[in-house]
């Protein structure tokens, strides 16, 4: 089995599990009787763990990788089994605090996998950034598979059954993680000094600040989108179709990524993604009664996640070369999906209850505006 196929299989399984969790876990928690603030708090736990965990795992992967070539792969496998154990534990939990604590512990042990696989992918591609899209799109296909399947299932079954789906998908991630390639071992260099020098560059600080803003901007959507649509009268199947529409647009973006990066700089791609975020989130907040508005907003997912994420991982690969690769991707994960994701989720919980749904999505657009300003101001990649 080729390296590309093995990576594609991992992305497929990993994002299938992520899709079921992202789209429907808030409905699962609502079905367990949790209030909006408790749901936001619980969903924020994985993001809180990502503030520190990916950087720690990235440092360990770089440090151990010089001496033990299989270290990165071993961490990916360990992370997959940690997720499986975590969801098995949640199956037996009854209280909001217990669920939140389990999510936090599970994420601390598993948050290193995604940035490590990104680093492995770019290392085996040897800098050919455009080839990332055709591999990564299988993650989007897995996301669609899970969101559509779980949505159809939950239309005729109780939301409590989602935890069983999550366990089955986590087991699939465990199996494919065993085949993730190791990638070339990082070479021993003065990585710590170089890391400090990179982090002191204004362009890098602005880049990470923008990453924080984009993920924070998605907080309201990731926590409350499915609940918002269900309250507006949409079926779970239609909710799943709207999630899927966004990911289909993302897949088309990934397929066109080689051509996109040949014609536009990473800076232009990132700036365009932030402009789309400023448009997308208010459209969801104020256009929930118009299906065509929701559909158009979901098409912008190609930019606010697909183009943004592809641009970011490629930028990190340039900014953190060689032995800094895993730590660079880990820092991106920690600052964007950790600190930014947690902030977005917690702000969403607060604004949803105090200002209302529409205003909460407008706050998301404000995060997007700030990110656009940071990219335009200092980011040069």
PEPE-V379084 format. One record per backbone hydrogen bond with DSSP energy under -0.5 kcal/mol. CO is the residue of the C=O (numbers start at 1). NH is the residue of the N-H. Records with the same first field share a line. If there is no record, write none. Layout:
CO=NH, NH
This chain:
2=6
3=7
4=8
5=9
6=10
7=11
8=12
9=13
10=14
11=15
12=16
13=17
14=18
15=19
16=20
17=21
18=22
19=23
20=24
21=25
24=28
25=29
26=30
27=31
28=32
29=34
30=33
35=39
36=40
37=41
38=42
39=43
40=44
41=45
42=45
43=47
44=48
45=49
46=50
47=51
48=51
49=52, 53
52=56
53=57
54=58
55=59
56=60
57=61
58=62
59=63
60=64
61=65
62=66
63=67
64=67, 68
67=69
68=71
70=74
71=75
72=76
73=77
74=78
75=79
76=80
77=81
78=82
79=83
80=84
81=85
82=86
83=87
84=88
85=89
86=90
87=91
88=92
89=92
90=93
95=99
96=100
97=101
98=102
99=103
100=104
101=105
102=106
103=107
104=108
105=109
106=110
107=111
110=113
111=115
112=116
113=117
114=118
115=119
116=120
117=121
118=122
119=123
120=124
121=125
122=126, 127
125=128
127=129
128=131
129=132
130=133
131=135
132=135, 136
133=137
135=138
136=139, 140
137=141
138=142
139=143
140=144
141=145
142=146
143=147
144=148
145=149
146=150
147=151
148=152
149=153
150=154
151=155
152=156
153=156, 157
158=161
159=162
160=163
161=164, 165
162=166
163=167
164=168
165=169
166=170
167=171
168=172
169=173
170=174
171=175
172=176
173=177
174=178
175=178
176=179
177=180
189=191
190=194
191=195
192=196
193=197
194=198
195=199
196=200
198=201
201=204, 205
202=206
203=207
204=208
205=209
206=210
207=211
208=212
209=213
210=214
211=215
212=216
213=217
214=218
215=218
216=219
218=222
219=223
220=224
221=225
224=228
225=229
226=230
227=231
228=232
229=234
230=233
235=239
236=240
237=241
238=242
239=243
240=244
241=245
242=246
243=247
244=248
245=249
246=250
247=251
248=252
249=253
250=254
251=255
252=256
254=257
256=260
257=261
258=262
259=263
260=263, 264
265=269
266=270
267=271
268=272
269=273
270=274
271=275
272=276
273=277
274=278
275=279
276=280
277=281
279=283
280=284
281=285
282=286
283=287
287=290
289=291
290=293, 294
291=295
292=296
293=297
294=298
295=299
296=300
297=300
298=301
299=302
300=303, 304
301=305, 306
302=307
303=308
305=309
306=310
307=311
308=312
309=313
310=314
311=315
312=316
313=317
314=318
315=319
316=320
321=324
322=325
324=328
325=329
326=330
327=331
328=332
329=333
330=334
331=335
332=336, 337
333=337, 338
334=339
335=340
336=341
338=342
339=343
340=344
341=345
342=346
343=347
344=348
345=349
346=350
347=351
348=352
349=353
350=354
351=355, 356
356=360
357=361
358=362
359=363
360=364
361=365
362=366
363=367
364=368
365=369
366=370
367=371
368=372
369=373
370=374
371=375
372=376
373=377
374=378, 379
375=379
